[in-house]
Every structure is written in structure tokens, then in C-alpha cells.
Amino acid sequence: MQLLKEAIREKGNVLSNDVLKVDHFLNHQVDTNLMIAIGLEFAKRFENEKITKVLTIESSGIAPSLMAANKLDVPLIFARKKKSLTMNNNVFVSQVYSFTKRETNDITVSKDFLQENDRVLIIDDFLANGQAAKGLIDIVKQAKAEVAGFGIVIEKSFQDGREQLIDAGYRVESLARIHSLENGQVHFVDELAKTN
């Protein structure tokens, strides 16, 4: 997705060979027009999958997921990292390790919102080691629902998250696939393929 790649190049900040900061447009300040375009792209890619729910994890996945769910005309559910006082114990719970925050969180989804007949599109801002994806898969499985696929805004293809999901039989649609962040530069998978 060219618009997203331009935003990553112009507004992203490479902090190390493993970390890309995108707080200017995705996970602190949100470029709403870009999120609308991202949502439309995900909806187009999954329009024939009979999606009944979109699932993400708070908070950075919410903006692109909202736009996709709106276009698909289905509800958006987001897994909470902190259980609120209004939530009872009628929840699905899984654990997710965050590489960038170096912490493990319990994520929860109310059992009221996922049923066994649901076909779920999981959307997230990043795919790296696949920890968030695994936690969300676990929640969908607890509900006896079905994962229809993954919509990933930015994939770090030099880490093994995509490979793990593909090997497990899941469809993965990533809008920007990063080959490397070496020397402070973003190199995309598709652009690398063109030069070879």
C-alpha cells in the first residue's frame, strides 16, 4: 500500500534495527485519512470471507480496525489489556508479551461479544514475533469461533511472526512488509524484490 509506505518513510522513526516508531500517524497521533484508506484496503481484501466480527488489541489496533469494521459493516471488538471495574469474570483471557514494552499483559474479551458461529478478522498495527496474534487466536479459540485471517498494518518480515501464522494455516494480509531497518533506513520487501 503505497500511501502507507510513504507515511512510514516520511513520518516513521527508526530507533534500532528492530524498532520502528510510528507515533506521528498510527499509535499516538492518528492520521484519520490514512486510517480510512487502510480500513478500505483491509475490507477489500477480506470482502468475500463472510466476516462477522473484527478483533484487535488496545490501543494502537483500534483506529485501523474501526475503519475496516465500518466498511465491512460488522462490530469491532478490542481486547482490553486492563480489566475494568465494569467487567465481570465472564471473559476470555489470554497472555501477550510485548517486545517493545518488555512486559506481559493479560488481555480480555467479554464472552458476550464472541460466539462460536463468528468468523473473525484479526487486525493489528504491527506483526513482529506474533505474540499479540497468538493471544488473539487463543481468545477466538476459547469462544469456539473461527479466525478468517489477519490484517496487519506494518509487518516486520525479518522477524518470524508471519512465518508462524502461515505455518499454522492462517491467511495474512500485510499492507507494508519491512525487510529491514538496518542503518536507520526502512527497506520494504516488495521494493527489494524489484531490485533483484
N, C-alpha and C positions, 0 to 999 in steps of 0.2 A: 504494500500500500504506500504509494509514493508520498502522499500528504503526511503520513506518519513518519516516514523515513526523513523527510525534510525537517519536521519538528524535532526529531531526535538529533539530527546533525546541527541544527541552528540553536536549539534551546537545551539540549541534553548536556550533562557534565560528566565526563569520565573521571571517576575518583581513583580507580585502580584497574588492574587487568580483569577484575571480577565484578566491579560495581559501577553501574550507570545511574546517575541521579537525574530524574525527570520531573522534579517538583515544579518546574515552570509551566507544565501543561497537563500533567496526569495525576500526580499523587500529593499535591499540596494546593497549588493553584491549578484550576481545571480550565482548559481551552474547550469551551462548550461546543463550538462549531466542529472542532476535531472529534470530540466525543460523539456527536451526531453522525459524522461520516463513518466513524469506527463502528457504531451501532448498526448503521445501514449495511456495512460490509459483512458483519457477522450474520445479520438477518438474511442477507442474500445467500451466503454460503450454506446456511442451515435451513433454508426455507422449505425443503422437502423432507425434513427429518421428523415432522409431527411433534415438535417441541411443545410441552405443556407448562414447563417452568424454566426460568433461568436462575442459576445459583452462583453466588460469588462469596467472597470473604471480605469482611470490612477491613479497611475502608477504601483502599485505592481501586478495588474492582467495581465499586458501586457505580461510578459515572458511566463507564463504557457498557456495563451490564444493563443499566437502566435504559439506555438508548436502544440496545438490541432487543430487550424485552418489550419495549414500547412498539417497535417496528414489527415484532413477531406476534404482538397482541396477546402476551401471556404475562403472568405475575413474575416479579423479581423477588427472590429470597436472598437475604445475605446472612451468612453465618457470623454470629457475634463472637468476638474474642473475649469479651467480658460479659458474664451473665448479669442481666439487670434485675432489679428488685421485683419487677412485674412478671418475670418469667418464673413459672413453677418448675417442677422437676420433670415435666412431661416433654423432655428434649432428647434429641440425638446429640451425642458428644463424641468428638474425636480430638486428637492432639496433633498440633502442627509446629514444627521447628522453623523459625525464621532465621535464614542465613545472615541477612543484613542487620537484624536486631539482636542476633545471638541469644534468642530465648525461645522457650516452648510455651505455647498457649493452648488451652482447651478452647475449641470452637464449638458453638452450639447452634442448633436449629430446632425450633419448636416442631413437635410431631404433628401439630395442626396443619402445617404447610406443605408437607411432603407425604404422598401416598404411594402405594405400590403400583398404581397404574400410570404414574408420571414418567414422562420422557424428559430428562433434564439436560439442558445445555449448561455446562460449567464455563464461566468466563473469569479470567483473572488478568491483572495488569502485567505480571511477569511469569515466565516459566524458566526456572533455572535447574534446581536439583529435584523438583517435582514434589516437594514436601506438602505445600498447600493443596496441590492436586490430589495427592494421596488421602489427605484428611477429608476433602470434599467427596471423593469417591466412597470413602468409608461411611460417611453420613448418608449418601444416596443408597448404598447397600443396606444400611441399617433400616431404611424405610422400605426396602424391597422394591425400590424404583429402579429405573434404567438410566445409565449415562449415555446420552445420544452423541456426545462429543465434547471437545474442548475448544473454546475460542480464546486465544492468547493474544494480548496486545503486543507485547515485546518478548521474544524468546531469545535466551542466551544459548545458542546452539552449541557452544563449546562446553556446556555442562550437560549432564545426562538425563535431564527431566523428560525431554521429548522422546528419547530412545526408550525409556522405561514405559511411558504411556503407549507408544506404538507397539512395543513388545507385548504389552498386556491386552492389545486388541482395540485400543481406543483411537478414534479419529481426532487428529489435532490440526487445527487451522490457526496458524500464527500470522499476524499481519506484518510484523517486522522480525526477521530472523537475523540475529547478530552472530557473525562468525568469530569476531574477536574484538577486544577493547585494548589491544596492545599499543604501546607508545602514545596513549591518550587519544587514540583515533577509533572511531566506530567503523567497522568493516562488516558489510551485510553479506549474507550467504549468496543471494542471487547475483549481486554485483561481482563477487569473487568468481562465480561460475562463468560469467561473461568474459572475464579476462583470461581464463584458461583455455 
